[in-house]
């Protein structure tokens, strides 16, 4: 695992939190990354606008980039924790809304 700090913040801005969910807004300019962050709970995200995203694992190894379409929803089950980084490798801005499930 890389030595840099791993953030518990999975988005750009926390929009809402209660005892059951946390909702984040994530926005990345072209070429920008989320930084290395940790998911400790299952989560889903809704893509806002078309874009192209590439993930890297905790060791920095990048996976194949994915094209995503406006309105697409992806669910990720987390077993223990998931540490990764995401890169906007598209030509335009990237945005999604992330919903972390607390229970």
Buried (B, 14 or more C-beta within 10 A) or exposed (E): EEEEEBEEBBBBEBEEEEEEBBBBBBBBEBEBBBEBBBBBBBBBBBBBBBBBBBBBBBEEEEEEBBEBEEEBEEEBEBEEEBBBBBBBBBEEBBBBBBBBBEE
